[in-house]
Amino acid sequence: MGRRGPLIVADERKGLDMKNLPTKLLAALAVVVTLAACGGGGGGSKASLKQSDIVGLWDTSEVENNVKDEAYIYIDENGVIHPFDYVGDAFDRGPNCYFTDPGIPKDQLIIDSSGAATWLTVVSLSPIQYAEIKVTVEVLNGGNSLHIISPDYWDWDEDGNLAENNDETYPRITNLVTDDLQPICTEDDISQIGRL
């Protein structure tokens, strides 16, 4: 599957009735942890991470079996994570559009005034409930990379090792804005995706 760890955004939800999410996905999202946040300071010192440090568009694309799955997340000033998964790529084999989970509650990444962070992920829609996931978050390369380390409790990489961590770095996208990620998929578009 696509995103691993806390960045389970559009892939696992495309075309799904959120009331009937697969049990494995709900179990994975229910992992409760606290975020440790640190900045990219040198010499062993840690700078406090601020909410504004993570605001922006990030490239979460992956390559699986030499096939790119083009995807982005936009983290807004409130920490809401807006996924944009291009389904017209060779991975999804769908129409030329971006899937964004319209109308569905979104995960959030919240940074408090001390630099401590909390990742809130949706685990239930009726009623809406969130769980916290422990990850380590760093902003590196002068703010141009978002580095996230998350526990692999549910074996997202399917290697049988549940004690390891997922370690992902996402580059900041500066040559696009969310308005460039068009058109947005319709329900009919979603039904045409080849990989679901």
Secondary structure, DSSP 4 states (H G I P E B T S, - for coil): ----TT---HHHHTT--GGG--HHHHHHHT----BEE----STT--PPP-HHHH-EEEE--EEETTEEE-EEEEE-TT-BEEEEEETTSTTT---S-EE--TTS---EEEE-TTS-EEEEEEEEETTEEEEEE--EEEEEGGGTEEEEEEE-TT-TT-SS-SSSEEEEEEEBP-S--GGGS-SBPPHHHHTT-TT-
